[in-house]
Amino acid sequence: MNQRPPSVESATAPRSRFAGCGLLVPGLLWTTLFCLLPMVVVLAVSFATRGTYGGVLWEFSLDNYRDLLHPLYGRIFGQSLLLAGMTTGLCLAMGFPLAYYIARMPPRRQALWLIFIMIPFWTNFLVRTYAWIFILRTEGLLNTVLIQLHLISTPLDLLYSNEAVLVGLVYGYLPFMVLPLYAAIERVDPALIEAAWDLYADRWSLFHRVLVPLTKPGIIAGCVLVFIPSLGSFLTPDLLGGARSMMVGNLIQHEYLVARDWPLGSALSLVLMLMVMGSLLWYLKAQEPPAGERGGQ
């Protein structure tokens, strides 16, 4: 009985699959060494005990997580969530009209405006934050201009407050909202907007019944890209908020470097990571199509 020789495709398929798996090794190795192992170390330290003079005693304890129930930590977490949420809302309110304006420009002007949006990334974030100190301080640019215009008689106390932190966060993360919104709006067919106008839709109906559903992926992506780094921000509240404003990132830095309580700092870090993971899971859930649409596909 004659047997058919194996085809070239069947003979090379296992080798191709093996080669494809080999390409994953560097990435998996990097992720394991620099992402998973540090997280395992932080998890282990969070259940340890602080030494008398700092350091870590490898004695299992849940006291670090019990300490997080203290109202002080709850207030700091609540303030961090509030500032991150307000930052996301303001970035969305300012970023959507700007992204829509850029997306409806001619291609050459779009490229120019996108360069303007990305110019801040060419400068170190620390330098840009120090620039806001120069603007907001008592003898700074803003107070000087207001006094010269006779709008105020005494300098305003703007620096080292939650409001200054909010201004710095919105300034720092606004491009992260504009870019995904621009990508989503640019893909919207202008004929759909014209059809809405032809059907006598007013501006509000056009916005929430046409633009928002069509650009929902960009809105969600922008909100996640702004909310997550704002929640764990450290530099902006440290420089613009001072001792009057503390967020979770500043609290973790204080526990690690000042109080030398590594177990409590690790517990705080894990809680913050859980909050971030919750945001990412919400993003993935929001990206899923409704059950009716999945069933119809």
C-alpha positions as CSV (number, residue, x, y, z in Angstrom):
1,M,0.0,0.0,0.0
2,N,1.5,3.3,-1.1
3,Q,1.8,6.0,1.5
4,R,1.5,9.7,0.6
5,P,4.7,11.6,1.4
6,P,4.2,14.3,4.0
7,S,3.6,17.7,2.6
8,V,6.0,20.5,2.9
9,E,3.6,22.5,5.1
10,S,3.0,19.7,7.6
11,A,6.7,19.0,7.8
12,T,7.6,22.6,8.6
13,A,4.6,23.4,10.8
14,P,6.2,22.1,14.1
15,R,9.4,23.9,13.3
16,S,7.6,27.1,12.7
17,R,5.6,26.8,15.9
18,F,8.9,26.2,17.8
19,A,10.5,29.2,16.2
20,G,7.5,31.3,17.2
21,C,7.7,30.2,20.8
22,G,11.5,30.9,20.8
23,L,10.7,34.6,20.0
24,L,8.6,34.8,23.2
25,V,11.5,33.8,25.4
26,P,13.2,37.3,25.7
27,G,10.0,39.0,26.5
28,L,8.9,36.4,29.0
29,L,12.3,36.4,30.6
30,W,12.3,40.2,30.9
31,T,8.7,40.3,32.3
32,T,9.5,37.6,34.9
33,L,12.8,39.2,36.1
34,F,11.7,42.8,36.2
35,C,7.9,42.6,36.7
36,L,6.7,39.4,38.3
37,L,9.7,38.8,40.7
38,P,9.6,42.3,42.2
39,M,5.9,42.0,42.7
40,V,6.4,38.7,44.5
41,V,9.1,40.3,46.7
42,V,6.7,43.3,47.5
43,L,3.9,40.8,48.3
44,A,6.2,38.8,50.7
45,V,7.5,42.0,52.4
46,S,3.9,43.3,53.0
47,F,3.3,40.3,55.3
48,A,6.6,40.8,57.2
49,T,7.2,43.0,60.3
50,R,9.2,46.2,60.6
51,G,12.4,46.0,62.6
52,T,13.1,48.1,65.6
53,Y,15.5,50.4,63.6
54,G,13.9,49.8,60.3
55,G,14.5,46.9,58.0
56,V,12.4,43.8,57.6
57,L,11.8,41.0,60.1
58,W,10.5,37.8,58.4
59,E,7.7,37.2,60.9
60,F,4.3,36.7,59.3
61,S,1.8,39.4,60.2
62,L,-1.4,41.0,59.0
63,D,-0.9,44.1,61.0
64,N,0.2,46.1,57.9
65,Y,-3.1,45.6,56.3
66,R,-5.0,46.3,59.5
67,D,-3.1,49.6,59.8
68,L,-4.5,50.6,56.4
69,L,-8.0,50.7,58.0
70,H,-6.9,53.8,60.0
71,P,-8.9,56.9,58.9
72,L,-5.7,58.7,58.1
73,Y,-4.9,56.3,55.3
74,G,-8.5,56.3,54.1
75,R,-8.4,60.0,53.8
76,I,-5.2,60.0,51.8
77,F,-6.6,57.3,49.5
78,G,-9.9,59.2,49.2
79,Q,-8.0,62.4,48.3
80,S,-6.0,60.6,45.7
81,L,-9.1,59.1,44.1
82,L,-10.8,62.5,44.1
83,L,-7.8,64.3,42.6
84,A,-7.3,61.6,40.0
85,G,-11.0,61.6,39.1
86,M,-11.1,65.4,38.8
87,T,-8.0,65.3,36.7
88,T,-9.6,62.8,34.4
89,G,-12.8,64.8,34.1
90,L,-11.1,68.1,33.4
91,C,-8.8,66.4,30.8
92,L,-11.8,64.9,29.1
93,A,-13.7,68.2,29.1
94,M,-10.8,70.1,27.6
95,G,-9.4,67.3,25.5
96,F,-12.5,66.3,23.5
97,P,-13.1,69.7,21.9
98,L,-9.4,70.1,21.1
99,A,-9.2,66.6,19.6
100,Y,-12.3,67.2,17.6
101,Y,-10.9,70.5,16.3
102,I,-7.6,68.8,15.3
103,A,-9.4,65.8,13.7
104,R,-11.4,68.0,11.4
105,M,-8.4,70.0,10.1
106,P,-6.7,69.4,6.8
107,P,-4.0,66.6,7.2
108,R,-1.0,69.0,7.1
109,R,-2.4,71.2,9.8
110,Q,-3.3,68.1,11.8
111,A,0.4,67.1,11.9
112,L,1.4,70.6,13.0
113,W,-1.1,70.6,15.9
114,L,-0.2,67.1,17.0
115,I,3.4,68.3,17.2
116,F,2.2,71.2,19.4
117,I,0.5,68.6,21.6
118,M,3.6,66.5,22.0
119,I,6.1,69.4,22.4
120,P,5.8,69.1,26.3
121,F,7.2,65.6,26.1
122,W,10.4,67.0,24.7
123,T,11.1,68.6,28.1
124,N,11.8,66.8,31.3
125,F,8.7,66.5,33.5
126,L,10.6,67.8,36.6
127,V,11.6,71.0,34.7
128,R,8.0,71.5,33.6
129,T,6.7,71.1,37.2
130,Y,9.3,73.6,38.4
131,A,8.0,76.0,35.8
132,W,4.6,75.9,37.4
133,I,6.2,76.7,40.8
134,F,7.5,79.9,39.1
135,I,4.1,80.7,37.7
136,L,2.0,80.0,40.9
137,R,4.2,81.2,43.7
138,T,3.4,84.4,45.6
139,E,5.9,86.5,43.7
140,G,5.4,84.4,40.5
141,L,4.3,85.3,37.0
142,L,0.5,84.9,37.5
143,N,0.3,87.1,40.7
144,T,2.6,89.7,39.1
145,V,0.4,90.0,36.0
146,L,-2.8,90.2,38.1
147,I,-1.4,92.9,40.3
148,Q,-0.1,94.9,37.3
149,L,-3.6,94.8,35.8
150,H,-5.0,96.0,39.2
151,L,-7.3,92.9,39.3
152,I,-6.0,92.0,42.8
153,S,-4.3,94.1,45.5
154,T,-2.5,91.3,47.4
155,P,-0.9,88.1,46.0
156,L,-3.1,85.0,45.9
157,D,-1.9,82.0,47.9
158,L,-2.0,79.5,44.9
159,L,1.0,77.3,45.5
160,Y,1.1,74.3,47.9
161,S,-2.6,73.5,47.7
162,N,-4.8,70.8,46.2
163,E,-5.8,73.3,43.5
164,A,-2.1,73.7,42.5
165,V,-1.7,69.9,42.4
166,L,-4.8,69.6,40.2
167,V,-3.5,72.2,37.8
168,G,-0.2,70.4,37.5
169,L,-1.8,67.0,37.0
170,V,-4.1,68.3,34.3
171,Y,-1.2,70.0,32.5
172,G,0.9,66.9,32.7
173,Y,-1.6,64.3,31.5
174,L,-3.8,66.3,29.1
175,P,-1.9,65.0,26.0
176,F,-2.6,61.4,27.1
177,M,-6.3,62.3,26.8
178,V,-6.1,64.2,23.5
179,L,-4.1,61.7,21.5
180,P,-6.5,58.7,21.9
181,L,-9.5,60.9,21.4
182,Y,-8.0,62.3,18.2
183,A,-7.4,58.8,16.9
184,A,-11.0,57.8,17.7
185,I,-12.6,61.0,16.3
186,E,-10.5,61.0,13.1
187,R,-12.0,57.6,12.2
188,V,-15.6,58.9,12.4
189,D,-17.1,59.3,9.0
190,P,-18.1,63.0,8.5
191,A,-21.1,61.7,6.5
192,L,-22.6,60.5,9.8
193,I,-22.4,63.9,11.3
194,E,-23.9,65.5,8.2
195,A,-26.7,62.9,8.3
196,A,-27.4,63.9,11.9
197,W,-27.6,67.6,11.0
198,D,-29.9,66.6,8.1
199,L,-32.2,64.9,10.6
200,Y,-32.5,68.1,12.6
201,A,-30.3,67.0,15.5
202,D,-29.2,69.8,17.8
203,R,-25.7,70.1,19.1
204,W,-26.3,68.2,22.3
205,S,-28.1,65.3,20.5
206,L,-25.2,65.2,18.0
207,F,-22.7,65.0,20.8
208,H,-24.2,62.4,23.1
209,R,-26.1,60.3,20.5
210,V,-23.5,60.2,17.6
211,L,-20.1,61.4,18.7
212,V,-19.9,59.8,22.1
213,P,-21.0,56.2,21.0
214,L,-18.7,56.3,18.0
215,T,-15.7,57.5,20.0
216,K,-16.3,55.5,23.1
217,P,-13.1,53.4,22.8
218,G,-11.0,56.6,22.6
219,I,-12.8,58.1,25.6
220,I,-12.3,55.0,27.7
221,A,-8.6,54.7,26.7
222,G,-7.9,58.3,27.4
223,C,-9.6,58.1,30.8
224,V,-7.6,55.1,31.8
225,L,-4.3,56.6,30.5
226,V,-5.0,59.7,32.7
227,F,-6.6,58.2,35.8
228,I,-3.9,55.5,36.4
229,P,-0.8,57.7,36.4
230,S,-2.7,60.5,38.2
231,L,-3.7,58.1,41.0
232,G,-0.1,57.1,41.7
233,S,1.5,60.5,41.0
234,F,4.4,61.4,43.2
235,L,6.3,64.3,41.8
236,T,3.5,66.8,41.2
237,P,1.9,66.6,44.6
238,D,5.3,66.7,46.2
239,L,6.4,69.9,44.5
240,L,3.1,71.7,44.0
241,G,1.3,70.5,47.1
242,G,4.0,70.5,49.6
243,A,3.1,69.4,53.1
244,R,-0.6,70.5,52.6
245,S,-1.3,67.8,50.0
246,M,-0.4,64.1,50.1
247,M,-1.3,61.4,47.7
248,V,-0.8,57.7,47.8
249,G,2.6,57.9,45.9
250,N,3.9,60.4,48.5
251,L,2.7,58.2,51.3
252,I,4.5,55.2,49.9
253,Q,7.7,57.2,49.5
254,H,7.4,58.4,53.1
255,E,7.0,54.9,54.5
256,Y,9.9,53.5,52.5
257,L,12.5,56.3,52.8
258,V,11.5,58.4,55.9
259,A,9.7,56.0,58.3
260,R,11.7,53.1,57.0
261,D,8.6,50.9,57.3
262,W,9.1,48.7,54.3
263,P,6.3,46.2,55.2
264,L,3.7,49.0,55.4
265,G,5.0,50.7,52.3
266,S,4.7,47.3,50.5
267,A,1.1,46.9,51.7
268,L,0.3,50.4,50.4
269,S,1.9,49.6,47.1
270,L,-0.2,46.4,46.7
271,V,-3.4,48.2,47.5
272,L,-2.5,50.8,44.9
273,M,-1.8,48.1,42.3
274,L,-5.1,46.5,43.1
275,M,-6.8,49.8,42.4
276,V,-4.9,50.1,39.1
277,M,-5.9,46.6,38.2
278,G,-9.5,47.4,38.9
279,S,-9.3,50.3,36.5
280,L,-7.8,48.1,33.8
281,L,-10.4,45.4,34.3
282,W,-13.1,48.1,34.0
283,Y,-11.4,49.2,30.7
284,L,-11.4,45.7,29.3
285,K,-15.0,45.2,30.4
286,A,-16.1,48.5,28.8
287,Q,-14.4,47.5,25.6
288,E,-16.5,44.3,25.2
289,P,-19.6,44.7,22.9
290,P,-23.1,44.3,24.5
291,A,-24.4,40.8,24.8
292,G,-27.0,41.4,22.0
293,E,-24.2,42.4,19.6
294,R,-22.1,39.4,20.5
295,G,-25.0,37.1,19.9
296,G,-25.8,38.7,16.5
297,Q,-22.3,38.2,15.2
